[in-house]
Amino acid sequence: MANPSRRRAAALTTSAVLLAALLAGCGDGGAGNGDPAAQKLNWEDCPTPSAAEGGGSSPSPLPDGTQWQCATMKAPVDWSSPRGDTLDIALIRARASGDASKRIGSLIFNFGGPGGSGVTTLPAFGQDYATLNTRYDLVSFDPRGVGRSVPVECESDAELDQYFQQDATPDDNAEQTQLVDRTKEFNANCEKRSGKILPHVRTTDAARDMDLMRQVLGDDKLHYFGISYGTELGGVYAHLFPERVGRAVLDAVVDPTKDPAQSALGQAQGFQLALDNFAEDCTSKPEDCPIGDTAQDVKDRIAALLKELEKKPIPGAFPRQLTQTAATNGIAQALYSKDFWEYLTEGLQQAYEGDGKILMMLSDSMNGRSDNGEYSNITAANIAINCADEKPRYTPADVRRWLPRFRAASPLFGDYLAWGMLSCTDWAVPGAADHPDVGAPGSAPILVVGNTGDPATPFEGAKKMVDALGRGVGVELTYKGQGHGAYDSKNKCVQSAVNGYLLDGRVPKAGTVCS
């Protein structure tokens, strides 16, 4: 099951690319011989995205006519043997559009997941970064194990359809055994099909790839924009290479001090807060709310729907049915952005009438399933990266001990997120640590942006990241808003602060609040 707890900080933009379309309709490589940083990139027109990247068409030019270019960078498979076998890292860029004499360098984006394809996400939202494009080449990549960069592969599309139909919130021993056995089967398939790459997809590996990218792109410093899980990647980079940090922004911030169980519990609280805000918003409008008379009524009706779906699923996207798990997943997906709330309202209204298509489409968006039935590899990559990073391995007994706290945090999402802690059970590769190390003394200032209404990376994580980066490094900016992330909310205060730092080096006053 790929639920939000496994997607430690699922990028809004990654899933939004697929959602818009749905609602509208390892090789070992060659042996290395020399300094990897000495390679020259061959930039060409971008190919059609691979199935692992989510499919679709080649990226369209930016509104000003700037074309997207793609290249492949060779990186060591094993960074402990930097001149050994290599793997391919897929890159995309849009050259700076402004005066060449004012160009700062490359601005590297990671949109999160982990497991999201930067090669498909950046061009889908490139126009949102047009101001930054005046002085930066906009650059993103598919991290190792993701999309076109030696993708982790676990199961076929048909197997994934079955995988996502399972009951993710067992009520008795038989259902619990079924969930555990199916998780073990999935993880065994990952080892069988992608065993060679699984030990080499840790966040520390991706951070070292980014430093190689910095060098190959010709920059003395890494200028970086990390969103969601990308904030963790940025923090790990700063820890490994503090002297090489240029201007960096972390938006929708992962709490680096929490272990996986604590992170999942925080997400339960975050998604419950977002659901509360959604219900209040619907019932506070002058027109009638079609899904409830009061905020509590909205939530009660959703809970009743999920309980009924557990006993009797309804038609979803033919031939699949909307199960309790799929509906919960779809509701969570819609809470990532206030822009999605109208789809959630419509989807719930239709589900009460026996039609689960919209909620199923929302769930498909979360899981990386396109309308032709093909899956991207976001679920496989997400689990592989999480399990390589995270040391704890939870058992059903552990989950049962945590369940009271999860249910108190969220009556709707508690069980769902708690049982998601089993995803790394019997994983082939040991996890690296309880939580990432992001301490970065000596780094340039890093702007850390938290959103008070963020469901996936709760607001409190921004302050924890600032503290963990170290004195004089993290600079906190607060956005009082809804949804996952702040910059893409189009809030002028947030964008002015971020643009001012990235373009002109103006560090906002610590504690600045935008609303």
N, C-alpha and C positions, 0 to 999 in steps of 0.2 A: 504494500500500500504506500503510495506516495502522498502522504498528507503533509500539512504545513509543518508538523514537528520535525519531519525528516528534511524538509526543505528549510534548513535553519533560518534562512532569510530569503524567501523566494522573491525574485525580482518582479515587481509589477510589470515592467515593460516587457520582459521576456514572455510572459503569458498573455499580455495584452495584444501582442502581434497576432497570436493564434486566435484569441477571442474575437477580435474584429472580423476575421475571416469566417469564423464559425457562425457568428450571429448574422452575417451578411449571407450567407448561403450555407593486437598491436603488432603491427609488424615491428621487427627489430630495427628496421632502417639500415642504412649503409654504415659501415664502420667509420667513425670519425677520424680525421687525421689533420690536426691543426687546431688553432684557436677558434672556437665557435663564434666569438665576437667579430672575427674578420670576414665573415660571410657577407655577400652582397645580395640584397633582396631583388627579385625580379617582379616588379609591379605590372599587372596586366588587368584587362577587363575582368570583372567578377563572374564566376560561373554561376549556374543555377544552384541554389542551396541544395545540399544533399538531404536525403530523408532524415538522417540523424540530426541535421540542423533544423528540421521542421518543414522542409520542402518549400515550394513557392517559386517565384520568378526572380530573376536577377534584379539587384537593387536599381531603382530609378534614380536619375540625377537629383541633386538637391535643387530647390526652387531657383537658385541663381545659375543653374546649369553645371555646377561642379560635379564631375563624375566620380563614382566610387572605384577604387582600385583594390585588387587583392594580391596577396603574395603568400609564400610559404617560408617559414623560418625553421631551420634545423636546430633542435635542442637536444642535449644529452638525455637518453632514456633514464640514466641513473646519474644524478648530480654528484655522487661520490666518485664517479669516473667520468669527468667532463670531456675527455677525449675519446670516449668509447662509442658504442652504438647510439644512433640518433633517432628521434621521432620528429614528425612534422607538426608545426603549430600554424594554423591558418590565421591570417591577418587580413584586416580591411582598413582602408583609410580614405579620407577626403582631404585633399591638400588645402592649406590655409588660403582663404579667399581674399584677404586684404593685402595691404602694402607689404611686399616681401621684406623690406628693411625693418618692419615692426614684428615680424614673425618671432614667436618665443621658442617654438619647438613642437613636439608631439604631445598631445593630451590623450593618455591611454585610459579607456573606460573598461570597467567590469560591472556588468549589470546584475550579477548575483546568481542565485540558485541554491547551492552551487549546481552547476550543470547547464546554465543558460548559454546559448550561442551568442557571443558578442558580434560575430560576423553577420548575423541576420538582424539582431536587435538594433545595433547602432544606425544602420541606414533607415530602419523603420521609424526612428525617432530623431533622425539627424537634424531635421529642421528646428527642433527644439533647442539645439545647441548652435544655432547660426551665429549668435553673437560671439561665442567662444571660437568658432571657426574662422573668425576674422584674423586671429593671431596664432591659432594652433592648427596643425594637422590633426583632425579627429581620427583616432585610431582605436580599434578594438580587436578582439581575438577570441577564438575558441580555445579555452584552456585545455591542457592535456586531458584526454578522456572524454572530451565534449565535442559534439558536432563533427567537424571535419578533421579534428586533431586526434587521431587514433581513438575513435569513440569506444567507450565501454559498451559492450553488447551483452545482454542477458537473455532476453526472451523474444520470441516472434510477436508480430502484431496480434495474432489470434490468441497466443498465450497471455499477452498483456490484457486483452479484453477480459479474459477469464480472471486474471489476477486482480483487476480493479472491481470486479463484481463480487468479490468475497466479502464476508461479514467482518468488518474491521473492529467491531466492538463486541467480543464474545460475552454471552450471558451465562454459559455453563461450561463444564469441563470438556464436553464434546466439541463445542464451537472453539474453545481455547486451543484444543489440540489441533483442530483443523487450521487455525490461523498460524500456529507455530510451525506446523508441517509445511504449509504453503510458503511461509517465509524462508524456511530452510531450503526448500526446493528452488525458489527464486535465487537465493544466494549461491547455491551449488551451480546453477546454470551460469551465473556470472563468472564463477571461477573456471568453469569448463570452457566458456567462450572467450573470456578476456583475462585469463589468469596472469599473462605476462605483464600486462599494464597495471594491474590492480595495486602492486606495491609502490607505484610511482606516480600516484595522482593526489598526493597530499598537498595541502595549501602551501607548505614550504616549497614544494617543487614548482608550483605555479608562480610563487613569488620570485624564485630564481629565474624562471623563464622570463618574467617581466624585466628583471635586471638585464638579462641578455638582450631582450627586445629594446630596452633603452639604449644600449650600446650600438646595436645594429642600426637603429634609427638615427644615430648620430647625436644623441643628447647627453650632456654632462650630468643632468639631473633628471629624475623621473617626475614628470608632471602627471597627476593622476586624479581620476574621478571615479570613486568606488561607491556603488549603490547596493544596499542590502548585504548579502554575503560578501560583496565586493569591498565592504568596509572592513571585514575581517581580513581579507586578502591584503588590503592596503595597510592595515595595522601590522600584519606579519611581515610585509615587505619593509616597513619602517623599522621594525625590530632587527631584521637581518642586515639592513643597509641604511642606517639612520643618516649617514653623511651624504647619501645619494638622493635623499628626498628633496624634490623641488617644491612646487606649489601643489598641494593635495587637498582634496575635499572628500569627506566621508558622509554619505547621506543615507538615512534609514539604517541606523547603527546597531550592529550586533553587540550584545553585552559579552565582552571577552572574559569575564570573570566567572561565568556560569558553566557548569557541566551540562551534558545533554538533557538530563532529567529536569534540572532547574530551568533550562532554556525552554523546554516543552511546556513546563508549568507557566512560565512567563507568557508564552504564546496563548495558552488557554485564557489567561487574564486579558491579553490584548485583543483576541478575537471576540471575547465576551463584551469588552468595552465597545468595540466596533459594532457589534450587533445591537447593543443598547442604544448607541448613537443613531444607527439606521432606523430602529423602531421609533425613537423619539422624533426623528426628522420626518418620517412618513406621517405620523399622527399629529404633528404640529402644523401641517400645512392647511391653508384655508379650505382646499377641496378635501373631500373624504379620502381617507386612506383605504384602499380596496382590500387590505389584508389584515385589518384589525381596527378596533375602535380606540384602544389605548396602547401605549407602548408595551405594557405587560400582556395585553391581549394578543398583540403581534407575536411576541415570543412564545406565549402559550400555544398559539395555533401552529407555530413552526415545530414546537416540541411534539405536539399531537400528530402532525404530519409524519415526522421521523419515526415515531413509535408505530404508526400504521404501516409505513413502508417496510419496516422490519418484518412485519407479518405478511404483507401483501404488496410487492412492488407494483408500479404502474408503468405503462408504456413510456419509454424514453426516446432514444434515437434508434429506430428500427434496425436490427431486430433486438437490440438490447433494452433491458428494462431499467427504470430508475429505482435503484435500491436505496436503503437507508444510508449506506456508505457513500454512494454517488451523490445523493442529495446533500449530505453534510459537506462533502468535498466541494460541490458547486456553490453552496452558500458561503463557504470560506473564501472561495475564489472571488466572489462578488464583493466581499468586504475589503479587498485590497485597494479599492479606489471608490471614492464617492461617485465617480462617473459611471460605475457599474451598478449603482444602487437601483436605477430604474429597471435594469434587466432582472435584478433580484426580485423586485416587486412584481414584475410581470411573470417571472418564472414561478414564484410562489402562488400567484393568483391562478395560473394555469394548472399547477400541480394540485391545488385544492379541487379542481374540476376534472382531475384524472389524466392530465397531459403533462408529462415530465420532460418534454423536449428541451426547454430552455435551461432548466437546472442540469440536465445531462450535458448540454453544450458547455456550460460553465465548468462542470467537472472535467470534461474532455480538455478544456483549455488548461486547467491546472496540471493535467497528466501529460500534456504534450501530444494529444491525439488530434490529427487533422480530420476534416470531414470525409476524406477518402479512406479512412481507416488505418492510415499509417501513423506510427508514433515516432516522435523525435527520441533522442536517447537521453532526455533530461532526467527521467526517473532513474535509469541505470547509472548515469554519471553522478546524480545527486547522492544516491546511496553509496556508491563506491568512494566518493570523496569524503562524505561524512564518516563512513566507517574506517577509512584510512586515517582520518584526523582524530577521531574520538576514541579514547581508551576504554571507557566503560562498556560492558556488555551486559544488558539487562535480561533478567529472566521473568517468566510469568509471576513468580512470587514477588519480585521487585515491583512489578506493575501493580499488583494487588495492594502492596503496602502504600504506594503512592496515590492510588485511586481516590481516597477520601479528599486529599488536597486538590486534586484535579477537578473533582466534582464540585467542590466548594468554589473553585476559581471560575468554573463555567459549567452550568448544568447541561448546556447544549454540546459543547466541544470537549468537555473534560475526558470522557471515556475514549473518544476518538483520538485525542492527542496522547493520552497515556499509553494506550496499546501500540501506538506508533513507535514507542521506545524499543520495541523488539526488532526493529529493522536490521540491526547489526548482529543478531543472534547467529552464531556459527559462521561469521564472515571469515573469509580465507586469510585476510591480512590483519595483523594486530593494529590497534589504534595507537596513535602517537602520544596523546596527552589528554588530561581531563579537560583542558581548555587551552586556547591559543595564547602564546606569549606575544604581547604587542608593546612591551616596554621599549621606548625609543629615545633614550637620552641623547641629546646632541642633534636631533632632527630639526629641520625647519618647522615652522608652525604648520599644523594640520587642522583645517576647519572641519568641525564635527557637528553635523546638523541633525537634530532630533525633532520628531513630529509627535505632538502630544496625543494624537488619535491613531497612531500607527498600530495595526493589529499584529503584524508579523515580527517586527522588531520593536518591542515596547519602548516608550520614550525614555524610561530610566536607563536604558543601555547607553545612551549618549554620554551621560555623566560618568558612567563606569568606564567607557572608552577613554574619555578625557583624562580621568585619574590614572588609568593603566598606561597610557602613552607616556606620562611623566610630566613633571613640572616644566612649564614653559613650552610645551609641545602642542597639546590639544587645546583648541579654542572652541567653546561650545556656543552654538546658535540654536535657538528654540523657535519652532514653527507651531503655532496653535492652530492645527488643522485636522483634517481627516485623511485617511488612506495611508498607503505605504510609500514613504518618501516625501520629500518637500520640494525639491527643485522643479520636478515635473508637474507640480500642482499649479504652476504658472503664477504663484504668489510673487508680486513685484518686489517686496521687501527681501524675500529669500534670494531671488535671482539677482538682485542688485548686489547683495552681500557676496554671493558666490562669484559672480562675474567680476566684481571689484577686486577680489583676491586673486583669482586666476589670471585676469588680464593685466592688472596694474599692481599687484602685490600689496594691496591695502588689506590688512588683517582687521576684521571687524572687532569691535570691543567685546571681550568675553562676557557672556551672559546676555547678549543681544536677543530680543524677543520680537518675532514677526507674527502678525495675526491677520 
